[in-house]
Amino acid sequence: MKLDSAYAPSHALTNVRGSAIRDLLKLTEQPDVLSLAGGLPATELIPAQRISETAARVSADPAALQYTVSAGVLSCREVVADYVGSSDVERVLLTHGSQQALFLLAHALVNPGDLVVVDDPVYVGALQVFQSVRARIRALPITAHGIDVELLRQWLEAGERPRIIHTVSNFHNPAGVSASGPARIELARLADEYGFLIIEDDPYGRLRFRGQGIEPIAAHSDRVVLLGSASKVLAPALRVGWMSGPPDVIGLVERLRQGADLCGSTFSQLVVAELLGDQTWFAEHVGVIRQEYGSRAAALTSVLRGTFGERVSFAEPEGGMFCWVRMPGVDTTELLPKAVDAGVAYVPGAAFGVEADFGDCLRLSFATLTPEELVEGVRRLAVAVAASNREDLSH
Ligand SMILES: Cc1ncc(COP(=O)(O)O)c(C=O)c1O
């Protein structure tokens, strides 16, 4: 009996590119490999003790273990509204991580063929979501100042009418950079002029360890849905994220959400409400993460410069978890197996390309390894590059 058709993916899924990163992570999960590939926060900086005490207290009340409403537990929505600088709880909906916020927004708002503009390089989780609703996708290059609003204006003037623009405004995944103040203001202005919606995806904004914070795009227009998450500042396993935006959009998402998973976890949301709501503790906790990530980023960039000199270029990270490195003349996808043999892993730039290639780029995460391990990781990377150069010469 032929079962192929029973296992055939839907048209929507056929459209979705598999995540090369997830496949790669399997390859790199070998015990001796130092992985700069993952997008995970540092496990040892997760406030496990505090989460466990809070969880014990919260779950003593059986109401914490009940269903909740689709928009999320009110006390947590209030804390999140405060966290994002909004006075209106009706603008906030809690999700199962900010990834679910992306999924729900795409399904609530986008019809097949609608134009959605994403970043290039892209946060792959966003690309997959917009592919799953069969959007027409165009990608705007990320510049040193974030999203290329000049090019966007040209597209708009040429008649393109996006439904949604998705961008990571702070410490981009994977490009590391942040959108400048003027780029944010101009993007917001264009949204108002042309009537598109911006999804400002910001899981990393609190993790700034250098330079001045910049107001979110959401501060400049009401056509912005701002996404945030507890994953990088508390713990990914809590699976609490949120969207904050126009109540009309929140209402649509709430309706869709009932068919997706009814509601989020009351229990997790109550834990997050308590931890984000304890502002003194939270500021101190995030301060520790920032300081540690700052030291790790400094260790990584200084060893990269010391080891490769002019053969690499990258923007000095000011926050977040990633350093996006260009190695002209190196095919980083081909280099990866040699790097894993040498005991180090990264994600090749090609995994993040939409229209551009990024074949000579790599994403290095400085979040999960200690400064010493990062130094050793780069030494191993240099071994792999040298081995690959020798192979090229012998051909
Ligand atoms: C830019 C961006 N958006 C959204 C997410 C989703 O995170 P979560 O669902 O854990 O909130 C990630 C995760 O790495 C991310 O990098």
The ligand as a Gaussian input file, in Angstrom:
#p B3LYP/6-31G(d) Opt

LIG

0 1
 C       14.438000      37.676000      16.969000
 C       13.725000      36.616000      17.717000
 N       12.406000      36.667000      17.826000
 C       11.706000      35.735000      18.495000
 C       12.348000      34.673000      19.108000
 C       11.500000      33.646000      19.811000
 O       11.789000      33.535000      21.163000
 P       10.765000      33.020000      22.250000
 O        9.657000      32.301000      21.529000
 O       11.530000      32.122000      23.130000
 O       10.249000      34.229000      22.947000
 C       13.742000      34.566000      19.008000
 C       14.439000      33.420000      19.618000
 O       15.618000      33.260000      19.578000
 C       14.451000      35.566000      18.303000
 O       15.788000      35.547000      18.168000

